[in-house]
Amino acid sequence: RTSQIATVVQRLAALHRADGTIALHVSFGTRLPVLRVGTRRTTVATPTGVALTVANSAIVRRLPGVRALALTRWSVLDSARKFLGVPYLWVGRSGYAVDCSGFTSIVDMTHGRLIPLDANDQEQSGRYVAVGAQRRAELLFYEPVGAYTHVAFYLGSGRRLQAPQTG
């Protein structure tokens, strides 16, 4: 066992048994202890203690306390784009399905920025930026009806990336 952690950086990654069959798929942002490192695959421990392997291309190995991915505007947006086409699911926060705040929180978490899970709480934990002064990868908040109920990543040029709604 090493002191490293493997963080999944693909939308979904397959974990394989020793015989090569797929045991399960795990989501972007999943963190698992590293047991062994190979040239193509890394052996990780599941929460139940089962040793499975994952492709090195699907993960980043890191020490605890070190962010899995760089916290730059471009890298955050690259990660966010991996969720294009993912279904909407209220309280979803995985590579299988997301809601707006689950989407922003899982992407930010993998880049080492911890934000709350709820859109209104995310807005309360940030700082205000005037409309027109926002920069790429900043969060945009919508629908203030006593509380903000929607959040999206700002892409630049008036565009946003979001998990908008069911359907």
C-alpha positions, 0 to 999 in steps of 0.5 A: 500500500502506498500513501497515494490516492487515485482520483478519477478524472474521466467522467466514468472509469471502469474498475477491473477484477484480477481476471480483467472483467469489469467489476464496476464503474466509478465517477469523476472525482472518486477518490480511492487509496492506491495499493500498487502502481503498474505501467498501465494500471493502478491497483486501488482499494474500494471502500469494502477493501476489495483490490481492483485495477483502473487504467492509469489514463483514467486517474491522477495519483496524488498525495493526500492534501494535494489537489488532483487537477490544477485550479486554473480557469482552463483546467476547470472548464476542461473538466466541466466539458466532460459532463456535456450530455450527462443526464440531469437528476435532482441532487445528482453529483456524479458522472452518471447524472448531475443537477446544477449545483452537484455539477459545479461542486464535483468539478470544483472539488476535483480541482481542490476548491471545496464549495457547498452542494446547494446553489444558494449556499454556493452563492453565499460562500462566494464573492459578488462580481458585477455582471460583465466583469465575470471571468471564465470558470466563475460561477453564475447564479440565477433566479433569486426568489428569496434564494438562488436556485440555479448555478452555471460555469461562465465560459466567456463571450456570454456563454455558460455551461450548466446542468439546466433541468430535467429533460 
